[in-house]
Amino acid sequence: MVRSEPFRPAKRVAGQKQDVWTIVNEAATASPVQPIINMGQGFFGYNPPQFVIDAAKDALNKVECNQYSPTKGRPRLKKAIADSYSPFFGREINPNTEVTITTGANEGMLSAFMAFIEPGDEVIIFEPFFDQYISNIEMPGGTIRYVPLQPPSNGATQKTSAADWTLDLKALENAITPKTRMIVLNSPHNPVGKVFSKSELEAIGALCVQHNILILSDEVYDRLYYVPFTRIGTLSPEIAALTLTVGSAGKNFYATGWRVGWLIGPEHLIKYVSAAHTRICYSSVSPLQEAAAVGFEDADKENFWDDSKKEMKSKMARFCAIFDELGLPYSEPEGGYFVLANLGKVKLPENYSFPPHVAERPRDFKMSWFLIMELGVAAIPPTEFYTDTNAHLGEEWLRFAVCKNDDVLEGAKERLRGLKKYMS
Ligand SMILES: Cc1ncc(COP(=O)(O)O)c(C=O)c1O
């Protein structure tokens, strides 16, 4: 039999809209203002701390660090993570049964979905969402139910807090069906910067216990919080029995390219995540696991966690000063390194020419394009992280990443002063 379409892609990769990263990069290349100041993607503009870099170099000199690691991760890293997180969980985490190492948090979450989602199962996520969740849930055949966070009602006129992006618990309850298998939480949240309060997490946890729903708690920004931070897996034994907590060495140690992540959870969940991970990529990068282990072992001695939080908070304050100066409202983050600014007051010139694939997208895509072309500053349009139905909730905002060197932040601020002439 002759196969008519040998290069026909599978549905899971075909027919996707041009993604935001491609659009932003295309604009950045086309912009007359060069070089662009990239405040868009959430990668760090500086190196991991020296003690972690040195550990990576040392690891490359060790024979066993250049070979396969055990599929569940290197014992040294699992122990370092268990030791570092046991105090937060108020109990001893077993490194052999309750921790599994993955190729970044992203592949860890894919492994969790692959482990528990069958075709037709439903997964609840909040909007705006981290975009990788979607394909990760759809690959094993899951169906997504979306529950939007409600933006602050006065977010277009005054400075608000990320806490003002609220969850409608009734809407969450209504999204639960007999097919609901999992819910994905993200705190500190990308892109909102919200740190879910203890009472919000208790309410979500109670619903999950009542309906027997697994909780995938994406806590990759867990060391960057500026208000009290609660981990849902610590709230009660009943909630802990349902919870997988996700972490990322890339986010913790400014090394997003290292692709080292992990999940912590009860043995009856972790063993299936490990099984899926083994099938997806067998094991994760050995020398960088070793370096991450040293990172955890030495972080307190180096005062790294405190310094890292202080430094990011000061970058946030330094950058947000421009919005105060311009009188542009923003949502002050409670954690992480993203800030959402509301650009509703900026008037896009009439008849401004946008390429068709930008013109058809919501206003934030046009604003992002405009900023790159006219000012040479790249920021991310958050409606990329919404379904079409709820995109209107995000279209006045833009997301800026502040994990950049201070001179880059100052350069971006100087360029953003150019917005004045487009504001009435
Ligand atoms: C909310 C969230 N979860 C997960 C990830 C992915 O983490 P990793 O780079 O460890 O795969 C990111 C990265 O941007 C993120 O923002």
Ligand as a Chemical Component Dictionary entry (heavy atoms), coordinates in Angstrom:
data_LIG
# 
_chem_comp.id                   LIG 
_chem_comp.type                 NON-POLYMER 
_chem_comp.pdbx_formal_charge   0 
_chem_comp.three_letter_code    LIG 
# 
loop_
_chem_comp_atom.comp_id 
_chem_comp_atom.atom_id 
_chem_comp_atom.alt_atom_id 
_chem_comp_atom.type_symbol 
_chem_comp_atom.charge 
_chem_comp_atom.model_Cartn_x 
_chem_comp_atom.model_Cartn_y 
_chem_comp_atom.model_Cartn_z 
_chem_comp_atom.pdbx_ordinal 
LIG C1 C1 C 0 5.284  28.165 35.955 1  
LIG C2 C2 C 0 6.410  27.410 35.333 2  
LIG N1 N1 N 0 6.477  26.090 35.494 3  
LIG C3 C3 C 0 7.488  25.380 34.948 4  
LIG C4 C4 C 0 8.471  25.976 34.201 5  
LIG C5 C5 C 0 9.537  25.120 33.565 6  
LIG O1 O1 O 0 10.616 24.918 34.406 7  
LIG P1 P1 P 0 11.895 24.129 33.846 8  
LIG O2 O2 O 0 12.718 25.115 33.096 9  
LIG O3 O3 O 0 12.576 23.580 35.055 10 
LIG O4 O4 O 0 11.378 23.035 32.959 11 
LIG C6 C6 C 0 8.431  27.357 33.995 12 
LIG C7 C7 C 0 9.453  28.021 33.155 13 
LIG O5 O5 O 0 9.296  29.122 32.696 14 
LIG C8 C8 C 0 7.378  28.088 34.586 15 
LIG O6 O6 O 0 7.287  29.423 34.410 16 
# 
loop_
_chem_comp_bond.comp_id 
_chem_comp_bond.atom_id_1 
_chem_comp_bond.atom_id_2 
_chem_comp_bond.value_order 
_chem_comp_bond.pdbx_ordinal 
LIG C1 C2 SING 1  
LIG C2 N1 SING 2  
LIG C2 C8 DOUB 3  
LIG N1 C3 DOUB 4  
LIG C3 C4 SING 5  
LIG C4 C5 SING 6  
LIG C4 C6 DOUB 7  
LIG C5 O1 SING 8  
LIG O1 P1 SING 9  
LIG P1 O2 DOUB 10 
LIG P1 O3 SING 11 
LIG P1 O4 SING 12 
LIG C6 C7 SING 13 
LIG C6 C8 SING 14 
LIG C7 O5 DOUB 15 
LIG C8 O6 SING 16 
# 
